[in-house]
Amino acid sequence: MAFLTLTLLHRCDARHVDRPPDSLWITALARPGEIVQHVIAIPASPAGDAAWERAWQRADVAAAWVCARGPLHPEDGLQLWLNDELLGTITEAHSSAPRPLPDSVGFFRVPLTRSQIERRPAATFQLRRAPGASDRPIDICGSFAYAPSAGMGASTLFDGTMWQDRGAEKRGRFLIELRLEDAAGSIFYTLY
């Protein structure tokens, strides 16, 4: 009888439970002027950061990894910028691995140099559409994040008129990451 009473009392105390954040969400870059931006804090400093220096001793390659829906063609004009420097146009040639379907989401890998990464204390990555690009919307992935290196305001979207804080709105970040890889191609250090 006591167990039944406790069970009934427990069911009467209905509590609201927040829906967990989406593990994957999509934002489309549909027009020129729209920008996806993600800032990554770089641990290097003028005095040097020991863990960062050790990572670079092991690193063979550094790359920006961007999650988007493929296929991406040159005429789509999805450009990756780092600190106002154009790194290039992302295409299928940058695809990191085969996707289940041509229009599945996946990561695209763009190699970087250490000097490009360390020019500023924070690396500001932007995805922009090139002038004259196709009018096909390009889907950029986002995900829940506990602690982006530059804080929850690290991911923003410029819709052509104003900046929107996607970190606060979506409780996450755009999937733009800085990864260090060893000579075997294994990823051993990731910042986002």
PLY file of the C-alpha trace (Angstrom):
ply
format ascii 1.0
element vertex 192
property float x
property float y
property float z
element edge 191
property int vertex1
property int vertex2
end_header
0.00 0.00 0.00
2.87 2.37 0.82
4.51 1.64 -2.53
1.24 2.37 -4.36
0.81 5.63 -2.45
4.37 6.75 -3.23
3.91 5.86 -6.91
0.71 7.91 -7.13
2.32 10.87 -5.35
5.30 10.73 -7.68
3.03 10.79 -10.74
1.11 13.80 -9.40
4.29 15.86 -9.20
4.54 16.51 -12.94
7.70 18.41 -13.77
8.50 20.16 -17.00
11.59 18.72 -18.64
13.33 20.84 -21.26
13.75 19.23 -24.64
17.42 18.47 -25.17
19.13 20.53 -27.87
19.21 19.09 -31.38
22.36 17.13 -32.07
22.38 18.33 -35.70
20.74 21.37 -37.29
21.09 23.00 -40.68
21.37 26.63 -41.77
21.20 27.39 -45.49
23.39 29.99 -47.17
21.04 30.94 -49.97
22.17 34.37 -51.17
25.33 36.42 -51.57
25.77 38.56 -48.49
24.87 35.76 -46.07
27.78 34.67 -43.89
28.30 31.82 -41.45
31.00 32.69 -38.93
32.69 30.66 -36.22
35.49 31.95 -33.99
38.06 29.57 -32.50
40.34 30.76 -29.69
43.94 29.79 -30.40
45.90 28.66 -27.30
49.21 30.08 -28.57
50.46 33.30 -27.02
53.63 35.37 -27.35
55.07 33.40 -24.43
53.84 30.11 -25.95
51.45 27.47 -24.65
53.16 24.18 -23.74
50.32 21.87 -24.85
49.93 23.78 -28.14
53.69 23.56 -28.81
53.70 19.81 -28.08
50.77 19.34 -30.44
52.64 21.12 -33.24
55.72 18.94 -32.66
53.54 15.93 -33.40
51.46 17.54 -36.18
52.12 16.87 -39.81
49.10 18.78 -41.14
46.54 21.28 -39.87
43.17 21.69 -41.55
39.83 23.43 -41.21
36.98 20.91 -41.26
33.59 22.22 -42.40
30.35 20.24 -42.31
27.98 20.91 -45.23
25.52 19.09 -47.43
27.07 17.88 -50.66
27.68 17.72 -53.45
29.61 20.99 -53.68
30.70 22.23 -57.08
32.87 25.25 -58.03
29.80 27.08 -59.38
28.18 26.83 -55.90
30.85 29.30 -54.75
31.09 28.23 -51.10
34.19 30.11 -49.97
36.13 29.56 -46.75
37.78 32.63 -45.25
40.16 32.83 -42.29
40.69 36.23 -40.66
39.59 38.01 -43.88
41.91 35.88 -46.07
40.25 33.76 -48.75
41.45 30.16 -48.35
39.54 28.89 -51.37
36.27 27.55 -52.70
35.10 24.32 -51.10
34.24 21.59 -53.61
33.93 17.80 -53.70
37.72 17.65 -53.99
37.80 18.72 -50.30
35.42 15.97 -49.17
37.01 14.11 -46.26
35.29 10.77 -46.91
32.59 9.21 -49.07
29.04 10.01 -47.98
26.15 7.49 -48.03
24.36 9.59 -50.66
25.68 12.45 -52.81
23.38 14.90 -50.99
24.25 13.69 -47.47
25.99 15.98 -45.01
29.68 15.43 -44.48
32.94 17.13 -43.67
35.09 19.01 -46.15
38.78 19.44 -45.28
40.83 22.53 -46.20
44.57 22.43 -45.29
46.06 25.35 -43.32
49.48 26.50 -42.21
50.45 27.30 -38.66
51.19 30.91 -39.60
47.68 31.32 -41.02
46.20 29.99 -37.79
48.33 32.00 -35.37
48.10 35.46 -36.98
45.55 36.48 -34.34
44.63 35.19 -30.86
41.33 34.01 -32.31
40.82 32.45 -35.73
37.68 33.82 -37.38
36.40 31.37 -39.99
33.69 32.51 -42.39
31.71 30.69 -45.04
30.53 33.05 -47.78
28.97 32.65 -51.21
31.12 33.98 -54.04
29.73 36.72 -56.28
28.02 35.05 -59.24
27.58 31.73 -57.40
24.70 29.41 -58.26
21.41 30.19 -56.55
21.25 26.72 -55.00
21.09 27.03 -51.18
24.06 25.40 -49.44
23.25 23.71 -46.13
25.81 24.27 -43.35
25.68 21.95 -40.32
25.50 22.96 -36.71
25.44 20.94 -33.53
25.05 21.20 -29.78
28.27 22.23 -28.04
29.25 22.28 -24.38
32.14 24.70 -24.56
33.33 26.24 -27.83
36.84 27.63 -27.31
35.63 31.22 -27.84
32.44 30.82 -25.78
28.81 30.17 -26.67
28.70 33.31 -28.83
31.39 31.90 -31.14
28.96 30.98 -33.94
27.01 33.69 -35.71
25.03 34.11 -38.91
24.82 37.28 -41.00
21.55 37.14 -42.93
22.43 40.09 -45.17
21.03 42.62 -42.70
22.08 41.72 -39.17
24.17 39.23 -37.16
22.37 36.48 -35.25
23.97 34.62 -32.34
23.43 30.96 -33.24
25.18 29.73 -30.08
22.51 31.22 -27.84
19.63 30.53 -30.23
20.52 26.92 -31.03
22.58 26.17 -27.90
25.40 25.12 -30.16
27.82 26.04 -32.88
28.43 25.70 -36.59
30.54 22.64 -37.36
33.72 24.43 -38.35
36.71 22.89 -36.59
40.47 23.23 -36.52
42.13 19.81 -36.43
45.76 18.74 -36.24
46.72 15.44 -37.86
49.83 13.30 -37.54
51.84 11.81 -40.43
49.51 8.76 -40.54
46.50 11.05 -41.03
45.08 10.45 -37.53
43.39 13.44 -35.93
44.76 13.96 -32.43
43.93 17.59 -31.57
40.68 19.46 -32.28
39.59 22.99 -31.46
36.14 24.40 -32.11
0 1
1 2
2 3
3 4
4 5
5 6
6 7
7 8
8 9
9 10
10 11
11 12
12 13
13 14
14 15
15 16
16 17
17 18
18 19
19 20
20 21
21 22
22 23
23 24
24 25
25 26
26 27
27 28
28 29
29 30
30 31
31 32
32 33
33 34
34 35
35 36
36 37
37 38
38 39
39 40
40 41
41 42
42 43
43 44
44 45
45 46
46 47
47 48
48 49
49 50
50 51
51 52
52 53
53 54
54 55
55 56
56 57
57 58
58 59
59 60
60 61
61 62
62 63
63 64
64 65
65 66
66 67
67 68
68 69
69 70
70 71
71 72
72 73
73 74
74 75
75 76
76 77
77 78
78 79
79 80
80 81
81 82
82 83
83 84
84 85
85 86
86 87
87 88
88 89
89 90
90 91
91 92
92 93
93 94
94 95
95 96
96 97
97 98
98 99
99 100
100 101
101 102
102 103
103 104
104 105
105 106
106 107
107 108
108 109
109 110
110 111
111 112
112 113
113 114
114 115
115 116
116 117
117 118
118 119
119 120
120 121
121 122
122 123
123 124
124 125
125 126
126 127
127 128
128 129
129 130
130 131
131 132
132 133
133 134
134 135
135 136
136 137
137 138
138 139
139 140
140 141
141 142
142 143
143 144
144 145
145 146
146 147
147 148
148 149
149 150
150 151
151 152
152 153
153 154
154 155
155 156
156 157
157 158
158 159
159 160
160 161
161 162
162 163
163 164
164 165
165 166
166 167
167 168
168 169
169 170
170 171
171 172
172 173
173 174
174 175
175 176
176 177
177 178
178 179
179 180
180 181
181 182
182 183
183 184
184 185
185 186
186 187
187 188
188 189
189 190
190 191
